[in-house]
Amino acid sequence: LLVSVQVHGQGGVKFQNWAKTYGSSPELYFQPTSVEEIREILDMARQRDKRVKVVGGGHSPSDIACTDDFMIQMGKMNRVLKVDKEKQQVTVEGGIFLSDLNVELNKHGLALANLGAVSEVAAAGVIGTGTHNTGIKHGILPTQVVALTLLTASGEILECSESINADIFQAARLHLGCLGVVLTVTFQCVPQFHLHEVAFPSTLTEVLDHLEDHLKRSQYFRFLWFPHSENVSVIYQDPTNKPPSSSANWLWDYAVGYYLLEFLLWISTFVPSLVRWINRFFFWLLFSSRVENIAISYKIFNYECRFKQHVQDWAIPIEKTKEALLELKAALENNPKMVAHYPVEVRFARGDEIWLSPCFQRDSCYMNIIMYRPYGKNVPRLNYWLTYEGIMKKHGGRPHWAKAHSCTRKDFEKMYPAFPKFCSIREKLDPTGIFLNTYLEKVFY
């Protein structure tokens, strides 16, 4: 007996990503609570010849989640389904926010071994775009996924893991939202742990000349470079047994690191040469002394993204780190009109076997560049953006899927040896392209 579930889509909902840099007005917006409802939505879309886009936290700084047709927001499918203490694994619904999962895991004495900066993101979305953090012994976040279930365009549910549907599994661990609806995800966890974070000043020359040492010395090593200067803030994060403590001053950090910075960056939109001064001034103000924090792991991994921004983040082979960063520095020095906000954040990740992972089969360095939008105002960035992309491409870079980039199918075919394999699985699972949108058409056509 088939029970018909009445699904109701809302009209007139405006979708915007977190940075408000991209948005769309879906014809109908759904917040399903069950698999049956999602099946109904897919049926309705098929009957009306509409496409469907599934979205979680809407954090991606690109139009990867945008659609004018049907949008499914997974926020109501956010339960923890199973905690396997013995295997240290947790199975969750695709719509759960990592911020909620972190708290739940903590209750069971577990944690995720690595997390990105933001936790207001859904489990299925985090893996869909290849979210990463840093640590040369750690892969991007999808490498922590040991199984998942996928609802395909035809309404079939596929269980995927290393042993079942192994090919689909290697595609779906970084799925771009184009293979189906990710219903559940099983993460490999580790015993809960505290992190000791130490941030200290250094110079670009020192860090690049002793990169190997830094990578060996700290499990989650990253550094921030302040463009238009030699200034670097080195950040070490390592597991510890010491009790939580903090030498950070939130009020100071907020008053200065947020309000004053935004105001000065706004002024710099009229006098661009101020940016050089701002980068140096803030380094001196906030990053020139040693700061230490100890807290439960997820509180150290997560940090405030401050205000609205445009970002690019490409992964290059780790051995190209020094060369690429020095080229970026030289480009800024040789072009006084080009300004770059701080920081350029440099992180590292272990190679993996996930088909569309920017770290596919190679240890990588992620180089994240940023331009803030003070009070929502756009700062000219085209020159900087293109210069950076040129350097990244030259060194065999691959763009972060969630961030804005100008690559097309031709580029991806060169970058990803497994790209044709991914395409054939996508075509098999979604022959009519119900899960495509403008962003994905650039990727696949």
Secondary structure, DSSP 8 states (H G I E B T S, - for coil): ---------BSS--EE-TTSS-EE--SEEE--SSHHHHHHHHHHHHHHT--EEEESS---SSSTT--SSEEEEGGG---EEEEETTTTEEEEETT-BHHHHHHHHHHTTEE-S---S--SSBHHHHHHTT----BTTS--GGGGEEEEEEE-TTS-EEEEESSSSHHHHHHHTT-TT-S-EEEEEEEE-EE--EEEEEEEEEEHHHHHHTHHHHHHH-TT-EEEE-TTSSEEEEEEEEEE-S--EE---HHHHHIIIIIIHHHHHHHHTTSTTHHHHHHHHHIIIIISS-EEEEEEHHHHH-----S-EEEEEEEEEGGGHHHHHHHHHHHHHH-TT----S-EEEEEE--B--TT-TTBTS-EEEEEEEEE-GGG-----HHHHHHHHHHHHHTT-EE-TTS-----HHHHHHH-TTHHHHHHHHHHH-TT-TT--HHHHHHH-
